[in-house]
Amino acid sequence: MKYTGVTARGILTPIFQQGDNLIDEIVKSLINASEGEGFSLNDKDIVAVTEAVVGRTQGNYATCEQVAKAFSERFDSDEIGLVFPILSRNRFAILLKSFAMGAKKIYVQLSYPSDEVGNTFISIDDADEKGVNIHTDSFSEKEFRSIFGTNTKHTFTGVDYIDYYKSINDNIEIVFSNDPTYILNYTNDVLVCDIHTRFRTQKLLLKAGANAFRLDEIMTESINGSGYNPLFGLLGSNKASEDRVKLFPIKTDQFVLDLQNAIYEKTNKKLECMVYGDGGFKDPVGGIWELADPVISPSYTSGLIGTPSEIKIKYVADDEFPHLSGEALSAALRDKIRDKRKDQPETIFSDGTTPRRYSDLIGSLCDLISGSGDRGTPVVLIQNYFTDYAAE
């Protein structure tokens, strides 16, 4: 008899460095964990690997000088605008340092009251009280400071990103607007720095006559032996040191297949495999949306394609079986689930179940399990994810 449902374990691994055989070490770590802690590996278990260690072992790095060269080659002038970057020392500050090396003047246009992923430096209530229309009003830094003053620190970090970004280089000027075309008051050459709305932002700028590129169009090819990503460019990059960045990993489609095959060779079990980055969830206090990567999962094996087909147990229990309780209710619900497996999944009983892809749900779970600090578990094993209440 079953007593548990989905379980997720962070798998301790060695500290991976460039050139390590990541797949071999992951397989060893999985088997060691299984044998050492007394659990089995099963068909349809899920093994997920954080993008960070994939990129690190690939050596997918670029120096600030290499990023600056790729950046400057996209533009005709040396006065360039950066539109809608996120507020992040880890994600964007190192890129801003690089861009400032490749231009004479940089105009950084910040969205307000927060960036795209919810990092806030003024409150929406404060804007309302001061009669500012965030949808239409645009400001220079001097104008912005005259209205909101100097109390513009990030809710959690305490960093004033206006001052911080300006301190990176003397050639940086900050402006504020939620209209991407406002930057054209300063320069016609623009780098679109938002993540999930980047295509719309670029479209609006091009329509207005700008020479506009996106972050995912920078570092798509190697420069002097640097790392690169043909699909995401600089999107998903992280600060690796004071003078280089780690890019989102490459060739991840092949990586997950190779990992799946290697696990099967050692265990005779077919596990599903994926690479994951940031999860897709929102902090209820600070309003920060975690997803600063371009996707939650760039690659996953075929068993992770699709969306869940589930009945809403509490709805069915209340609507169809209010007269039942205990084991009789459990048996009726199990029968309902078995019937669901035979029928089309789109029924009223799925109302209230969030329609999200497996890869996004599982990747978000993995990000919560592994964390981004000192847990030392860049590999996550998920079991019983595809079982339901009616499973034997």
N, C-alpha and C positions, 0 to 999 in steps of 0.2 A: 504493500500500500504506500502511496506517495504521501509525504508530509510537507514537502516544500515545492515551490514553483521555480521561477527564474532565480538563478544565482549568478553573481558576477564576482570574479576574483581578480585582483591585481597580481600579476605574476612578476616576482622579483627577477631581475636579470643583471648581467654585468653592466658596467658603465660603458656604453658603446662609443667608439671613436671612428674617425675616418679610416676606411679600408677594412674594418672588421667584417667577418662573414655573418651578417645579421641573421639570415635564415637559419643557419646551423645553430647559432646560439639561442635563437628563439625556441627551436625544437628541443634542444637540450633543457632549457629552462622549463618548458611545459612538462616534459617527462619527469624531471626532477621534482617539480611541484606535485605532480600527480602521485608519484611513488612516495614522496616524503610526507605528504599530508593525507594520503589514503583516499583519493577520489579517482574515478576513471575518466578517460577521455572517450567521447561518444560521437557517432555520426550526427551531423547537424549542430554540434557545438560550434561556437563562434570564437575565433581568435582575431583580435584587433590590435593593431600596432600603431602607435602614435607617429604622425608624420615627421616629428622632430628627429627620431632616431633613424628613420629611413633617409632623410636628407643628410644627416650627419655622417652616416656610414658611406653614403655616396660621395661625400665631399662636395656637396652642392653649395658652395660658398662664393661670394663675390666681395671684393674690396670696395671701399668707398671710391677709390680712384676709378675702378672699372665701372661702377654704377654711374659716376659722374660722366664718364666718356659716353656710355650708352644713352644717357639722358640728353646731353648736349647735342648729340648727333641727330636727334629727332627734330630739332628746332633751328629756324633760320636766324633768330636774334639771340642775344644773350641777356634779355630781360624777359623772364618767364613767370607765368602765374601758376600757382598750385591751388586747385579748387577742391574743397571739402575733404581735407585729410582728417583722419581720426586723431584724437588726443592721446598719444601713447609714447612713452619713452622707449619702450621695447619695439613697437611696431613701426613708428613713423619718424621719430627723432633722428635715428641713424640715416634714414633715407633723406631727410631734409638736410642733414650735414653733407651728404653726398651731392645732392642737387645744387646746394650753395657753392660747392667746389666747381661746378660745371657751368656757372652763369655769373654775369656781372651783377644782376639784380633779381631777387626772388620776391614775388608778391604771394603771400599765403592768404587765401580767402577761407575763413572759418565759417561754418554754419553755426547758428545759435538758436536757442539757448544751449544746445548740446550738439555733439557730433552725430554721425550716422548710427553709431552703435550705443548711444545713450550716455556718453561721458559728458557731464553737465558742468558748465562754469558760471552760468547765471540761472536763476529760476524763471520759469514761465510766468509765475505770479508776479515776480519783480518786473518783468517786461510789461505785463498788463497794467500794473500800478503806475508805471512811468509813461504809459500811453504809447508804447512801442508796438507796432504791428510787425510781428516776426516774418510774415509772409511777403511784405512789401518794402520794409525799411532796410536800408543799407548804410554802412558807416565806415569811415576811416577809424584807425585806432584812437586818435585824439577825440573824435566825436563819440565813440563807444565809451571811452573812459569818462568823458564829461557826463554821460547819462548814468552809467553803472558803477563808476568809481573803480577802486582797485581790489575790491573783494570778489575776485573772480577765480577762486581756487577750486580745484576738483573736489567733489564731495568726499571721496575716499582717500585719495593719495595726498591731498593738501597741496598739490603742485599747481601753480599758476602757469598754465600752458601758454598763455599769451607772452608772458615774460620769458618763459623757458625756451620757446621756439625762437624768439628774437635773439636770445643770448647765444644761439648756436653759431651765428655769423652776422657781421655788421651789415651785410647786404640784404637782410631779410626785413620785409615790411608786412605787417598784419592788417587785413581788412575783414569786414564782417558783412555777410549777406547770405540769404537762402536762395537767391537768384543766381544761378551759375554764370549768367552772362554779365553780371556786374563786374567781373574781373576784366572785361574788355575795356573798361575805363582806364586800365593801367597797361595792358599788353594784349596783343592778339595771339601770342603763343601760350598755350595752356596745357598743363598736365592734369588730367582728371584723376583725383586721388580717392574718391569714394569707392566702396567695395560692391555692395549689392545693387546700387542704383547707377552704376557707372555708365551703362549703355545709354540710359536716358539723358544723363548729364552731358555726355559727349554729343549726343544727337542735337540737343538744344544749342550747344556751343557751335557745332558745325553749321547749323542752320543760321546762326547769327554771324557767320563769317570767320569764326576762329580757326586757327591751326591747332587742333586739339588731338592729343593722344591720351591713352589710359595707362595706368600702372601696369596692366597686364600686357602692354605693348613695349615695355622696357625690360631689357635683359631676357629677351626670348632666344638669343643666341649667345654663345660664349664669346667673351672678349679677353684676349690674351690668356686663355686657359681658365677663365673664370667659370663659376657655376652659371646655370641658366635654367629657365623653364619655358618651353615653347608654348604652353597653354596659358599659364598664369603670370609669367614675367616676374615682377616684383610683388605681386599680390601674394599674401601669405608669408612674406619674409619676416624674419626676426633678427634682432640685434644679436650677433655672436660675440663680438668684442668691440672695442672702441673704433676699429677701422674696417670691420667687415660684417656682412650680413649672411645669414643662412637662408637660402631660398626654399620654397615649397619643393618637395621631392619630385623627381622625374621617373618615368617608366614604372609607375605604380601598378598599372594594369598587369604587367608581366610579373611584378613582385608578388602580388596576391596569389596568382596562379602557381608560381614557383613555391611559395610557402605552403599552399594547400597540398601540392604534390610531395613536398619534403615531409610534411606531417604524416601523410598517408603511407609513405615508404617506411616510416619508423613505427607506426602504430596500427596500420591497416584500418584507420578510421578516416572518413571524409569529413573534415571540418570546413566550415565556411570561414573565409578570411577577408579582412578589410584593413585599409589604412584610414586613420581618422585624425582630424585636427580639432578645432574649436567645436564645442557643442552649441546647439541652437536653443538657448534658454535666456530668460530675462530676469535680472535681479529685481525683486519687488520693492526694495528700499531705495537703492541708488538709480534704478531705471536703466542699468547698463545691460545691453544685449551682448552676450558673450561672443557672438560669431564675428570675429575679425578676420578669419580665413575666408577665402572665396567660396569654399564649399565645406560641408562637414566631413564628407568622405570623398576623396578623389577617385578611389577605386575599391571594388569589392567583387567577390566571386558571385556566380549566377544565382546561388540560393538566397542571396540578400536583395534581389530585385523584387520590387513590388511594394504593396501596402498591406497592413493587417486586415483580415476579414473576421470580425468579432461580433458576437452579440453583446448587448449591454445587460449584464447579469441582473443588476439591481432593477432595471426597467422591467425585464421579463418576470422577475420574481414578484414585483408589485402588481403588474398588469395582468399576467396570466395565472399566477399561482398564489394569490393572497391567502387562500384557504389552507396552504401547505406550510409545513415547518420541518425542521430537523432533517433526518435522512430522506424522508419523502420529498421534501423540497429539493434537496441535493440531487436525488435520482431524476426528478423531472427536469431539472436544469441540464444535467448531463445528457439526457435524451434530446433536449432541444439543441444542444451544441452539436450532437452527432447528426441531427437532421440538417443543421446549418451547413455542415461539411458537404452534404449532397446537393444543396440548393445554391442558387445565385446569392452572393454575399450581400448585395445591396438591398437590404430590407430595413424596415422601420426599427428593427432591433439594434441596428448599428448606430442609431442616433445617439449623439453624445460621445462617441469614440472618435478621437482626433484623427483626421485623415492625413497621416504623415507617412513618408516612405520608411521602409525598414532601415535603410542606410542612415537616415537622419536620426531616427529614434535610437538606434544602437550606437551610433557615433556619439550622440549626446550623453548616453549612459556611460560610455567608455571614458569620456572626458571628465565626468564627475568622479568616476572610480579612480582614474590614474592621477588626477590633479595636475598641477603645473609646478609643484614645488619639490619637496625632498622625499617623496614616497618611494622612489626607485622602482616604479612599476609601469614601464612604458608599454607593456603588453597586458591585455585584458582578456580573460577567458570567461565567456558567457555560456551558461548551460540552461537547458529547458526553455529557451526563449520561444520555441515554436510549439510547445505543448500547451494544452488548455485544460480547463477544469474537468473535462471528460476523459482525459488521458488515463490509461491504466497505470 
